[in-house]
């Protein structure tokens, strides 16, 4: 299995199909998440479509950001839900997200990693036609 697959499998006519994850993370992102979890407890990500928070993923204590109806959870990164703006999802729904970390001050300064002079960044790539057939389902906020 490559990095974009998930252990969860579904059965179709007694065949096992590997579900494709919509989001993964780099080792640097995993390390920073561990530091932030130790300091703040349970966390969540939210990536908006622009404006003052930009299009970088923001990190909050779980429940510290109020989701809008129909915002989309792409999956989890290190046990943290990764939510995106519903309009952003429509634009990027055929793309795989890879969460990474850069040194520096991120857009807006609202995210929990800002005092550490780090910022999360997303790298995108389009899913292949084969991957699109087996994507892990998303959930939406109510």
N, C-alpha and C positions, 0 to 999 in steps of 0.2 A: 504494500500500500504506500502511496506517496503522501506528501504532507497535506494534500487537500482532501483526503478521504477521512471517513469517520468509522469507528468500530461498529456503530449501529448498522444493522442490515435489515432489510425488509424482504418478505417472501412474496414472490409473484409466481404463481403456478409451480410452487415447490423449488424455485430457483432463488438463490440469495443474490441480492443486488447491493453493492456497496454504495452507500449514500455519500455524496460529495459535500464537504463543508464549504460554507460561504465565507468563512473567516478563519485565518490562522495568525500566528504571531512569530516574531523573531526571538532569538534567545535574549537580546537586549530588552525587548518589551516584556518578556516573562520575568526577567530579573527586576525590572522597575515595578511591575505589578506586585511582586512579592514584597518589596520594600513598602509600597503604599498600603498593602493589605495589613502588614504588621503595624503600621502607624494608625490606620483609619478603620480597619475592620472590613466588612463586606463592601464591595464597590460595584460600580456600573460604568459603562461607557455610553456616551451619546454623541452622535455626529450629526450636526445640523447642515442645512443647505447653504449657509452663508450668513450675511449680515455681521453683527458685532463679534460673534464667536467664530467666524470663518468656517472653513470646511475641514478643520482638523478635529479629530475625536477629542472630546473633553472627558475627563475622569471625575466622578463624583462619588460621595458615599452613597451606598444603595438607598434609593428613595429620596436622595438630595436633589434630584432633578425631576420635574413633573412632566411626564410624557403626554403628548397630544394624542387624541383619538386617531387610531390607524397608523401611528408610528410603528416601525417594524424592528423586531429583534432578529438579527442575522444569525445569532448563535451565541456561544460563550467562548471567552478567552480566559484561560486559567480560572474558571469558575465564576467569571464576571460576565453578566449579560452585556451584549454590544447592540445598542439601539441606534437606529438611524431615522432621520426625518422621512416621513412617508413620501414626500415629493422626491427627495434624494434617492430613495430606494427605487422608485419608478425609473429614474434615469440610469441607475447603476445595477439594476437587478440581474443583468447578465454578466456581472463582473465579480471576480474573487477579490476579497480584501486581505491584505497582509499588514498587520499592525507592527509598526517599528517605532524606534525612539531616536530623536536627534538631540544634540546639545543645543541649548538656547531657550529663549523665552518664547512661548507659544502665543498664538493669537488670543487676545482678550484677557489672559491671565486668570481665568476662572477655574482652571483645571488643577487638581490636587498636586500634580507633579511640578507646577510652576516654581515653588520655592526651592526645588532641587535643581533649577536651571535646566530642565529637560522638557521636551514636548513630544507627544505622540504624533505619529504621521502614518498615513495609509498609502500603501502601494497598491495599484489596481492592475488587474489583467483580465481579459475577457475569458469566459469559460469556453471550452471547446464544445462542439455540437454534442459529443458523447456525454460530457459532463452535465450539460443542460438537461439531459433526460433523467438524471438521477440526483438532483440537488436536494439537500436536506431541507425540509419545510421550514418556513419562517412562522413566527407568531406576531400578532398585532396587538397593540394596546387598545383597551376598550374605553 
